[in-house]
Amino acid sequence: MLLMCDGAEAVSIPPGGCVFIEKADKTADFIRIKSDTFADVLRNKMAQRNG
């Protein structure tokens, strides 16, 4: 199995290996989550393409 985070180089996880995920003490405000659904985005892209 390969593990890749944020586009970094993939790391091989051997059979029986474990990956631990923990919440960090620090936060970062660089991710913006939009309220648009996949269908909204698709509809807008199709309208731009056809219009």
N, CA, C and O of each residue as an XYZ file, in Angstrom:
204
protein
N       0.846     -1.152      0.000
C       0.000      0.000      0.000
C       0.900      1.224      0.000
O       1.965      1.230      0.616
N       0.454      2.260     -0.700
C       1.207      3.508     -0.723
C       0.427      4.595     -0.001
O      -0.798      4.659     -0.099
N       1.133      5.443      0.719
C       0.532      6.569      1.424
C       1.113      7.849      0.847
O       2.331      8.001      0.758
N       0.233      8.772      0.455
C       0.681     10.048     -0.077
C      -0.140     11.156      0.579
O      -1.362     11.047      0.681
N       0.519     12.205      1.016
C      -0.156     13.343      1.653
C       0.229     14.629      0.952
O       1.412     14.895      0.738
N      -0.753     15.420      0.596
C      -0.531     16.739      0.000
C       0.396     16.712     -1.204
O       1.178     17.643     -1.398
N       0.327     15.677     -2.004
C       1.123     15.619     -3.220
C       2.590     15.292     -2.994
O       3.381     15.331     -3.937
N       2.966     14.971     -1.765
C       4.357     14.618     -1.477
C       4.653     13.230     -2.046
O       3.753     12.520     -2.493
N       5.908     12.868     -2.019
C       6.314     11.562     -2.523
C       5.621     10.450     -1.737
O       5.520     10.524     -0.513
N       5.152      9.435     -2.427
C       4.442      8.323     -1.801
C       5.400      7.504     -0.934
O       6.570      7.324     -1.271
N       4.879      7.021      0.174
C       5.642      6.179      1.094
C       4.999      4.802      1.098
O       3.780      4.681      1.219
N       5.813      3.768      0.966
C       5.304      2.399      0.959
C       5.022      1.944      2.387
O       5.862      2.082      3.276
N       3.824      1.398      2.589
C       3.450      0.822      3.886
C       3.508     -0.696      3.720
O       2.760     -1.260      2.922
N       4.384     -1.354      4.461
C       4.525     -2.807      4.291
C       3.305     -3.550      4.820
O       2.555     -3.005      5.629
N       3.095     -4.786      4.376
C       1.993     -5.591      4.899
C       2.077     -5.670      6.426
O       3.143     -5.929      6.985
N       0.959     -5.448      7.082
C       0.927     -5.468      8.536
C       1.353     -4.157      9.170
O       1.299     -4.008     10.390
N       1.784     -3.194      8.337
C       2.206     -1.897      8.857
C       1.008     -1.084      9.330
O      -0.130     -1.389      8.975
N       1.258     -0.058     10.124
C       0.194      0.784     10.671
C       0.453      2.246     10.335
O       1.597      2.686     10.220
N      -0.628      2.976     10.182
C      -0.562      4.421      9.999
C      -1.404      5.030     11.111
O      -2.577      4.690     11.269
N      -0.809      5.919     11.871
C      -1.515      6.582     12.950
C      -1.808      8.012     12.548
O      -0.926      8.716     12.058
N      -3.035      8.445     12.751
C      -3.451      9.800     12.415
C      -3.926     10.463     13.695
O      -4.776      9.926     14.406
N      -3.374     11.631     13.982
C      -3.743     12.359     15.191
C      -4.098     13.798     14.840
O      -3.635     14.340     13.837
N      -4.907     14.390     15.663
C      -5.238     15.793     15.508
C      -4.072     16.619     16.043
O      -3.568     16.362     17.136
N      -3.649     17.614     15.259
C      -2.537     18.467     15.663
C      -2.988     19.493     16.695
O      -4.170     19.829     16.773
N      -2.044     19.984     17.480
C      -2.333     21.036     18.444
C      -2.541     22.382     17.762
O      -3.239     23.250     18.287
N      -1.934     22.554     16.590
C      -2.009     23.826     15.871
C      -3.019     23.722     14.734
O      -3.297     22.636     14.226
N      -3.560     24.869     14.347
C      -4.500     24.910     13.227
C      -3.979     25.866     12.162
O      -3.112     26.698     12.428
N      -4.512     25.738     10.973
C      -4.174     26.637      9.866
C      -5.457     27.003      9.139
O      -6.311     26.149      8.901
N      -5.589     28.261      8.793
C      -6.786     28.745      8.115
C      -6.512     29.001      6.635
O      -6.616     30.138      6.174
N      -6.166     27.964      5.895
C      -5.899     28.136      4.472
C      -6.818     27.285      3.607
O      -6.649     27.251      2.388
N      -7.764     26.611      4.194
C      -8.711     25.802      3.440
C     -10.072     26.471      3.492
O     -10.582     26.786      4.568
N     -10.655     26.685      2.323
C     -11.979     27.283      2.259
C     -12.920     26.228      1.695
O     -12.704     25.713      0.598
N     -13.941     25.919      2.434
C     -14.917     24.933      1.985
C     -16.142     25.674      1.482
O     -16.768     26.441      2.214
N     -16.470     25.436      0.237
C     -17.619     26.093     -0.374
C     -18.885     25.286     -0.104
O     -18.837     24.086      0.170
N     -19.997     25.969     -0.188
C     -21.267     25.282      0.022
C     -21.803     24.658     -1.266
O     -22.827     23.976     -1.248
N     -21.109     24.892     -2.385
C     -21.546     24.319     -3.662
C     -21.426     22.800     -3.629
O     -20.433     22.254     -3.149
N     -22.432     22.140     -4.136
C     -22.375     20.688     -4.246
C     -21.704     20.306     -5.553
O     -21.496     21.154     -6.420
N     -21.372     19.058     -5.694
C     -20.789     18.574     -6.944
C     -21.724     18.879     -8.113
O     -21.275     19.289     -9.183
N     -23.028     18.679     -7.903
C     -24.009     18.939     -8.963
C     -24.018     20.417     -9.347
O     -24.144     20.739    -10.529
N     -23.885     21.324     -8.372
C     -23.828     22.755     -8.659
C     -22.624     23.094     -9.533
O     -22.749     23.813    -10.524
N     -21.478     22.579     -9.164
C     -20.256     22.839     -9.919
C     -20.374     22.280    -11.332
O     -20.024     22.959    -12.297
N     -20.855     21.070    -11.459
C     -21.017     20.443    -12.763
C     -21.992     21.238    -13.631
O     -21.719     21.477    -14.807
N     -23.120     21.646    -13.063
C     -24.120     22.426    -13.797
C     -23.522     23.745    -14.298
O     -23.759     24.136    -15.441
N     -22.754     24.428    -13.455
C     -22.138     25.683    -13.855
C     -21.116     25.482    -14.962
O     -21.054     26.272    -15.905
N     -20.324     24.444    -14.854
C     -19.323     24.163    -15.889
C     -19.981     23.806    -17.220
O     -19.515     24.226    -18.280
N     -21.051     23.040    -17.164
C     -21.752     22.682    -18.394
C     -22.405     23.917    -19.011
O     -22.417     24.051    -20.234
N     -22.943     24.814    -18.201
C     -23.548     26.041    -18.704
C     -22.495     26.911    -19.372
O     -22.764     27.496    -20.421
N     -21.298     27.014    -18.792
C     -20.228     27.807    -19.379
C     -19.769     27.213    -20.713
O     -19.465     27.936    -21.661
N     -19.728     25.906    -20.761
C     -19.281     25.221    -21.976
C     -20.292     25.383    -23.115
O     -19.913     25.527    -24.277
N     -21.579     25.358    -22.768
C     -22.630     25.412    -23.785
C     -23.130     26.828    -24.064
O     -23.922     27.032    -24.984
N     -22.679     27.795    -23.289
C     -23.298     29.095    -23.416
C     -22.495     30.156    -23.992
O     -22.968     31.284    -24.125
